[in-house]
Amino acid sequence: MVMINAAIFDLDGVLIDSQPVHFRTDMAVLAKYSRPVSPEVLDKYAGTPNHNRWEMLRRDFEIEASTDELIKAHNKILHEILDTEGLIPVKGAKQLLEALKENGYKTAVASSSSRDFVVKALKMVGFLNYFDELVCGPEVLNGKPAPDIFLRAARALDASLRECVIFEDSENGVKAANAAGILCIGYQNPTSGKQDLSLADVIIDSFYDLDKMRKYLSIARKDEDNY
């Protein structure tokens, strides 16, 4: 039996509670072009790379501005929010990352967001040093729900697909993990909107739930009673 020795994490909604920030940013850009929407309308776009998402939004909402203009507006608003409000890590994420590193796992982030956002976000919550590799949306040909980003992350970690497990919170991300043929732990984050995680191998609603995760991960902590 092949043992799991590599963990691949989505960023938004898995390591940091940033999905509401992305929803707010997208809503602000759409409002700027007289297309006001609610967060629920944006649920189906969660987990997709900025360029793909804004191409879809431009088409679906019939916006005359170019995709590049929309992305520029998006990035400006997003970084203004980050610089003003900061970011909040998902509860239990730090403890899980510590446990993985203590137990010798290789780790990567595979995020649809841009590299500058990924690095900035990880630094803001103190998680950057927990990761061996970062793979970001613009660096692969096809974004989630295509499997490209997870396949590239596995290669970067020098791990076979059977040695990896993916943590995802979005329907598109779980579909991408499934398409890659990699085990997936679906994290049901209430801040990520309505997401169908049914294709995940197991669904958790807390990173403190070691019992469910131990089906795939051989992890323990010295201070597990306080984990």
N, C-alpha and C positions, 0 to 999 in steps of 0.2 A: 504493500500500500504506500502510495506517495504521500509524504507529509507536507502540509502547508508550511512554507517558510518565508512567504512574502505577502505583505498586506498593502493593498492599493486603495487609497482614499479619494473620493470626491472631496471637494473643499466646501462649497456653499451648501449649507444645510446639514453637513455631516460633521465638519470640524468647527465651523463657525456659524452662528445664527445670522447669516447675511442675506438669506433669501428675501426677507422683508425689505432690506435696503435695495436689492435689485428690483423688486416690484415697485418700490417708491420711485426709483430712478427711471424705470421704463414708463411709469405713469406720468412723471413730470415731463419727459420728452414728448410723449404722445399728446399731452395737454398743450404743450408749446405749439404743436401743429394742429390744434383744435380737434383732437381725438381723445376726449376724456374716457377712461375705462376704470373698472374696478379691479382689485387684485385677482379676483376669481377668474376674470377673463384671461389673465396672463398665465394661469396654472399650466396650460398645455405647452407653453414655450419654455418652461423651466428645464434647466440642464443642457440647453443647446448653446453653442458658441455665439458670442456677440454678433459676428458677421451674419451667421445663418439666421439668428433670431431677428435681427433688424431687417434682413431681406424679407423674412416672412411677415413681420409686422408692417413693413412698408407696403407689401402687396395686399395683405388682408385688410388694412385700414386705408388703402388708396392714398398714400402720402406721396406728394410730388418730389420731396427732397430726396437726395441720393442716400444710399445706404451709408456711405462714408460720412456724410453730414450728420446723419442720425447717430452714428457711433461716436463721432466727435462730441456731440451734445451730451450723449450718454456718459462718456468718460469724464467730462467736465463736472457734471452734476454728481456722479458717483464719488469722485475724489473729494469734492466739497463736503459731502455727507461724512465720508470716512474721517477727514481731517477735523471735522467739527464734533462728531459723535463717537468715533472709534468703532470697535467691533467687540462682540461678546462670543467667547468660545462656547461650544456645546458642552453641557454638563457631562462629565465623565470622560470626555475626549482626551484630556491630558493624562488621566490615570491609565486609560487604555494604551495610549502611545508609550507611556513609561513602561507598562507591562510588556508590550511587544519588544521594545528595545532590550529590556532586562532579560528576555527569553530568546534573544538572538535573531529576531525577525528582521528581514529587509523591508523597507517601507518606501512608498512613493505616493505623491499626490498626482492624480490625473483629473484635471479640472478643465471645464470648458472656458473658463475665464482666461484673460490675457496674463502673460507671465508677470508683468509689472504689478497687476492686482494681486496675483497669487503670492508673490514674494512679500508685498506690502502687508497683506492680510495676515500671513503666517508670522511675520515679524511683530505685528501689532499684538497678537495673542501669545507670542513666545513659543511658537511651535516649529519654527523653521529648522532648528537643529535636530529635530526628531526624524527628518526625512533624508533618505539617501538620494532620491531622484525626484525631479519635478517635470511633469509633462503637461503642456498647456494647449488649449483649444486651437489657436492659430498655427500650431506646429504640426498638425496632422491634416491630411487631405479631407477627410470626412468626419464631421462632428457627431456626437451622440444624437440619435440612437445607433449609429454605426459603431462598430467595435474598435476602430482604429486607435483611439487614445489608450485603451486598455492593453491592446496588443503591444503598442510601443512602450508602455510602462513596464510590462513584463519583460520585454527585451532589455530595457535599460537596467532592470534589476538582475539580469542574467538568470531568470527563473522560468521554468516551464509553466504552461498555462495551468497544469494540474497542481503546481506548487503555490498557486496564488489564490487569494480571496479578495474580493472587492467590497468596499463599504459605499453604499449609495442611498440617496434619499429621494430621487426623482424617478418618475416612470421612464423617461428617456434614458437615464443612466442605467437602470435595471435592465432595460431592453438591450443596451449596449453591452453590458456584462454577459447577458444571455447569448448574444450574437457572437461574443468572443469565446464562449465555451468555458468561462471562468466562474467558479463559485461566487455567489453574491449574498452578502448580508444586507438586507434592506432595513434602513433606519427610518422609522416612521416619525418624522419631525413635524409637529403641528404647525410650525412656522413656514413650512415649505408648500403650503396649499394642499389641495386635494390631489394626491398622487397614487396611482395604482402600482403597488409594489408586488403584485401577486406572482410575478415571474422570479422573484428572489428565492433563494434556497431556504432562507429563514428570515423572518421579520422580527425586529426588536423595536422597543420604544424607549430603550435606555441603554447606554453603554456600560451601566453597572450590572447588566444582566449577563454575568459570566457563564451561567449554566447553558444558555442557548448558544452562546458563541463557542463554547468548548467543544461542540460537535465538530468544529472545523479548526479551532485554534487550541494549541497546548500552551495555555498561558496561566501563570500564577503570579501572585505578588507576595512579598514577605509580610506586608501589612494588609493582607486580604480581608481581614475582619473589618478594616476601616475603608475598604475600597469603595 
